[in-house]
Amino acid sequence: MLRVAVVGSGPSGCYAAQSLVQQDPQVYVDVLDRLPCPYGLVRYGVAPDHEKIKSLQGTLRTVLEHERVRFLGGVPVGSGGVSCARLRELYNAVVYCVGAAADRRLGIPGEDLPGSWSATAFVSWYSAHPDALDDGYVRDARSAVVIGVGNVAVDVARMLARGRAELTGTDMPQAALTALASGRIADIHMVGRRGPSQARFTTKELRELGGLPDTDVLVDPAEAALDPAYRDPAALPGVQRRNVAVVRDWAGAPASGAARRIRLRFFLRPVELLARDGRVGAVRLERTAPDGHGGVTGTGVFEEIEAQVVLRSVGYRGVPLEGLPFDAATGTVPHLAGRVLREGVVVPGVYVAGWIKRGPTGVIGTNRACAKETVASLLADAPAHGGGTDDPLPALRAEGAEPVQWPGWRAIERAEAALGASLGRNAVKLPDWRSLLAAARAAAD
C-alpha cells in the first residue's frame, strides 16, 4: 500500500489523484485543500456564465468519489497549517498542486489607489471565494479599464457588461449579482500593449463579446492596423488568425446606441493611474509601436482614459510555500519531471504538478498530461518510498486540522441549492467561511 497526499483539489490535483489510482491498485490518495470546497479554479476562477467549462466539475467529482480517494477540505498546508515536513512524515509521497496564487503587478504609479484591483480579486468576489472582500467594485462607476487582452480580461469585461437577466441563471452570489446588475458602467475599455495578432484570448471567448445584449464592441481600424499581421494574417497560426478575423469584423463598425460599449484598444501601455477625489479617476497610457522583434517600444505619445474602475489582468505568479524550494525568477518550484529539486538534488517523496510546476500556461486540459508525467515519476520511485498502513487522518487532526470530508461538501451543495431556491434562482454559492463551515458541519449533526 502506498499513501499519497495531493495538496490542491483543482484540475491538476484531481488529475494527479486520478492517474495514481488508475495506474496502481495499491495507492490510496488524500486530496487536501485549504478551502472546504473542491475543484479549485473550476469553482472559483471560471466565469459563472460559462456553464460548459464549469461542467468539468462532474469529471472532477468522479475522481474525488473514487473508493481510494478521500477529499479533506479546510486543511491548510505550510505556514499556519500542517507543515510540509510533517505531511511528508505522514504520507509515503506528497504531490503539491497549489497553482499560481498571486497576480503580476504593473509596477506603475497609482497602482494601489482605491478603485484599482487585480482581476483575480474581482473574479474571486463574483465567484464567491470565501477570502474575497466586497470592496464596492462597481459602485458609482461609469467607466472601467481592463488592462490585458487574455481570457481573464475578456471574462471580467463580459461580467461588467452583463445584465440581471443573464446573471440570474448563474450561481453567482446574490450580493455580486445585485451590484453588477444595478451598476452604471457604460464604457469598458480593454487595453493591450501589443496588437490583435498577439493577444492571448481564445477565439470563442472573444466572439462572446459580440453576442452581449445591448452592447456594442468597438475597434478603431487605424489602431488595429498598426499590427503588421493584422493587415496580412495569412501566415499566423490558426487561433491568432481567427482572432484577427473577429477583430476585423468589428473594426470601424459604428456605435448603435446600445447602453454599453466595449472598446478593444491596442498598442497602448499604462504608465500611471491618476487620482480623482482620492481614488482612481483615469488611466494614463503611452502609445506603443512594434519593434520588429515581437515586442513593442514606446512612442512618447500619451492619452488618458477616464475610469473609476481599473482591473489589472496581466498574468499570474506562483508564491513560495513554506518548506518547499522556490525559484523566484519563474514563480515555480524547481523540479525534474515533477520531482522536486533542492539546490539541484531530488527531494525524496516530494513532487509538483500544475502551474506551480510549469508556470501559468496552457488550458485546463493541459494539467492532465502534466499530472501524468509527475505521477509516472512518483510511481517509478515508489519502491524507495516504502509502504504505509496507518491512516494519516488522526494525526492530521492532532495537528489541529478539522477536515471537511465529502459528506460535508455535499452538505454545502445542498445548502447552496436551498439558498438558490429561496431566491427564485438555481443553486447560489455561499460566499463566506462562516456559512460554508456551518453548512459542512450540518453533515456531522
N, C-alpha and C positions, 0 to 999 in steps of 0.2 A: 504493500500500500504506500502511495505517495500523497502527502497532503501539501497542497499548494494554495497560497494566498494570492489572489489577484486584487490589487488595490485600484479601484475605479470601476464603475459599472456602466460606463458609456460603451459605444460600439467596440473600441479596441479591447476593453476589459472583457466584454461578453464574447467577442470572437476568440480571445485567448482561452477563456473557460471552455468554450465550445470545442476548440481544437484539442485541448487537453483531454477532455472526456471522450472525444471521438477516437483519439489515437491510442489511448491506453486505458483499458478497463479497470486498472488498479489505482487510478488517480481520483482523488476527492478534492474538490475546489471550493474554497470560501471566497466569495466576491465581496470585498469590503468597500464601503463608500462613506464619506463624511456626511453625506446627506441621507435623510431617511427614505428617499425616493430613488429608484434606479433609473438607468438609461442616459445619464449624463446630458450631453448637448442635444440628444434627440428630444429630451423633455424640456431642456432649458435653453436651447440655442436655435432650434428650428422654428421658423416663424409660425404662429398659430394658425394661419390660413393655408399652410402647406400640409394638408391632410395626407397626401400620398407619402411624403417623406416621413411624417410623424407615424404613419402606419408601420414603419420599421420596428416600432415598439413591440409589435406582435412577434417578430422574429427574435428579438432580444428576450422577450418573455419566455419563449420556448427554451432558451438556454438556461435562464435562471430557475426554471421549474424542473430542470433535469434532476433525476434522483441522486446524482453525485455532485450536484452544485447547490451551494447554500448562499443566499443573499444575507449579508449582515450590514444593514444601513445604520447611519448615525454613529459610525466608528471612525473618528479622526486618526490619522497616522502621521507621525512626525511631531513637530512642536505642538504641545498641548494635548497630545493623544498618545496612542501606543507608539513607542519608538520603533524605528526601523530595525534596530538591533534586537529588540525584544520580539518583533514579528518574525525575524529570521530564526530565533530560537524556537518559536512555536510551530513553525512550518518547515518542511523539507526544502521548499523553494518559495520565493516571492517574486511576483511579476508586477511592476509598477506601470499603471496605465493612467497617469494623472493629468494628461493633457497639457495645454499651454494656457495657464490661467490669467496671465497678465496681458495688458494691451500695450502695443508700442505707442510711444509718445511722439508728438510733433516737434517738441523742443523749441517752441516759439513763444515770444512774449504774449501774455494774456491767456495762455492755455488753461490756467486754473481759475479763471473768472467764473462766477456763478452763471449758469446757462451753458457752460461748455462741459460736455461729458463724453466719455468713451461710448462708442456704440454698444459695447458689451454691457455697460451699466444699464443703458436704455432697454436692450433686449432682455436682460435679467428682470427688469421691472415688469415689462408686459408679458413675460413668461412665468411670473410668479416665483422666481428664485427666492428662497427664504432669507437670503442675505441682502436682497435688494432693498433700496430705500425709495420711498416716493418723494422725489425731490422737486415735484411740480414741474416736470419736464416740459410740458407744452402750455403751461398756464400763461395766459395773456400774450402768447407768441403769435406773430403774424407771418414771420418768415423764418425759414430754417436752412442751414447749410450743412450738408452731409459731406464730409471730407473723405474721399475714397471712391473707387469705382470697381469694387468687388461685390460678391453676392450678399455679404452682410450689409453693405451700403445700400444695395437695391432693396433688401428686406426692410430696413428702417425707413427708407423713403416711402416704400409702399404702405407701411403701417401708419405713417404720418398722413397719408392721403386717404386711407380707408374711412368709410363712414359707419354709422351704427349698424345699418342693415347687413353689411359684410362682416362685421366683427362679432355680432351677437351669436352666430353659429359656431364660434371657436371656443376653445377652453380658456381664453384669456381671463385673468381675474377681473372681477366686476369693477373695481376702482380704476384699473387701467383702461378698461373699455369705456367707462363713463368719461374719463379725462380725454381720451383720444377722440371719441365721438362728438364731444362738445367743444373741441378745440377750434381755434380761429385761424390756423395756419393755412394760408392761401398759396404761398410760394415756397417751393422746396428746390434748392439748388444742390445738385450732386456734382462735386468738383474733383477732377483728376489732373495730375500734373503732366500726364502724357496724353497720347491720342486714343481714339476709339479702338484702333487695332491692337493696343497694348493693355486695354482694360481687362480686369480679371473676372468679370462676371460670366456666367454661362448664358447661352442664348435664350433658353427657356425662361430663366429669371428675368432677363432684360425685357423680353416680349411682354411679360405680365404687366409691366408699367403701362403699356399701351392699351390694356384692357380695363383699366380702372374707371369706374363710373365717374362722370362729371369732372374728369381730369385731363388736361392737355399735357402732352410730352413735347417739349420744345428743344430744338437743336439749331444753333447758328451754323449754317453750312460753311461759312468762311472760316470759322474757328475749327470745325472738324477737318477741313481740308488742309490745315497745317500739317496733318499727318500724311506723309507721302504714300503710305499703304492704303489710306482712305481713298485716294484718287485712283489707285490701281490695286485692288485687293486680290487679284488672281493668284499670287504666289503665297498668300497667307495659309496657315493651317486651317482646317475646317471650322473650328469654333470661332476663331478670330474673323474668318471671312464672313461667317453668318452674322456675327455681331456687327460688323461694319455694314452689312446689308440692312439690318434693322435700323441702325442709326441713319443711314442714307434715306430710308423711307420717311423718317421723322424730320430730316433736315429741311429747314425752310418752310415747313408747314405753318400756316398762320394760326394764331390762337383762336379758339372757337367761342370764347366767352365762358368757358367752364369755370366752376367755382374754385378749382385748384390748378396749379401749374407746376409740373416737374421739369426743371431746366437742367439738361445734361451739359455740363461745362468741361471743356478740355484745355490742356496746356495752360493750367493755372496752378500755382502752388501757394499755400497760405504762408504768410510771413509774420502776421500779427493778428491777434484777436483784440478788437478795440472795445473799450468800456463805454457804456452809456448808463448813467444813473446807478453805477456800482455793479453792473453786470454786463454780459456780452451785448453789444449793440450792432456790431458789424465785423466783417472779416476783411482784412487787407490781403490782397493776392497779387503775386507777380506773374506776368505773362512769361511763359517758357517757350522754348523752341527746340526742335530735335537737334541733337549734337552730332548726328551722323554715326553714332556708335550704340544706338539703342537707348540712350539716356536723353536728358534734356539739360538745357542751360538757361539761366535767367537772362531776360532781355532788358531789365531796368524799367519796364513799363508796368504800372501798377493800377489796380482798381479796387473799389470797395463794394461789398455786397451787404446790405442790411440783413441782420439776423439776430433774433432774440434766443435762438436755439442753435448750438453747434454740436454736431455729433461726429466724433473722430473715429473713422473706420480704416485704419492704416496697418492692420495686422495684429497678430497675437504673438506672445512670447512665453516660453516656459519659465517657471520660477523654481528656485532651489527647494528641495525637500530635505529637512534636517536629517543627516545620516547618510545621504547619497552624494556621490561626487556630482559636480555640475560644471558644464562648460558655459561660462557667462557670455562668450562670444556668439555662440549658436543658440543659447537658451535650451540646451538639451543635456541629457545625461550621456556621457561617453559610453560607447558600447561596441561590441564586436558581435554582429549577427544577433543582437538582443542581449548578449551577456554584458553586464555592467563592468566597466573598467575603472579602476582607481589607479591613477598615475601609470596607465598602460598595462596594468595587471588585472586579470579577471577576478572579480569578487565572487567567490563560490556561492551558488544558490540564489543569486540576485539578478533579476532580468528587467527589461523595459520593453514596452510596445506602445504604439500610437505616437501622438505628437511629441511627447517628452522624449521619445526615441529618435524621431526623424525630423522634428520641427513641424510647424503648422502648414502642412502641404497635403494636397490630394483631397478627395471627396470621402464621404462616409465609407464607401466600399473599399477604399484604399487600405483601411485598417485591417481588413480580413487577411490580405497577403502579408502585411506587416506582422500581425499576430502569429500567423502560421510559421514565419521564419523564427520568431522568438521561441515558440513552443517546440519547434524542431531542435533548437539548441538546448532547451531545458531537458527534453526527453533524452537527447543524446548524452547529457551529463548525468542522467538520473542515477546510475549506479554509484556515483560519488556522493549523492545526497543522502543515501541511506533510506530506511523505511520509517514511517511514522504511524503510530497506532493511537496515541492519546488524542482525544478531541480537544482542540485548542480553545473552544468556546468558554469553558470555566476559567481558564487562565486570562482570556481577554476581559471577562467580567471582573476578575480580580485586579486587573489593571485600571479599572474604573469605567470600562466601556459598558454601554447599555444598548446592545444591538436591537435594531428594528428588523425582525425577520420577515419572511414572506407573508405570513398572515397579517402582520402589521401593515405592510404595504398594501395588501388587498383591502384592509380596513380604510386606509387613506383613499383608495379608489372609490370605495362605496360612499365615503363622506363627500367626495367631490361630485359624485353623481347626484347625491341628495341635495347638495348646495345648488347645483345647476337646475334641478327640478323646482326648487323653491323660487328660483329667479326666472322660470319660464325658459330656461336655456338647456343645452346639453351639459355634460359634465363641465364644471368650472373649477379651476385649480385653487387649492388652498394656498394663500400667499405668504404664510409666515410660520416660523418654527413652532410657536405655541399651538396653532391649530393643527399642524401636521402631526406633532407628537401626541396631542390629545386624541386625534383620530387613531393613531397607531396603537396607543395604549388601550383603546376600546377593544382591540382584538384579544387582549390578555384578560379582560374583565369577565 
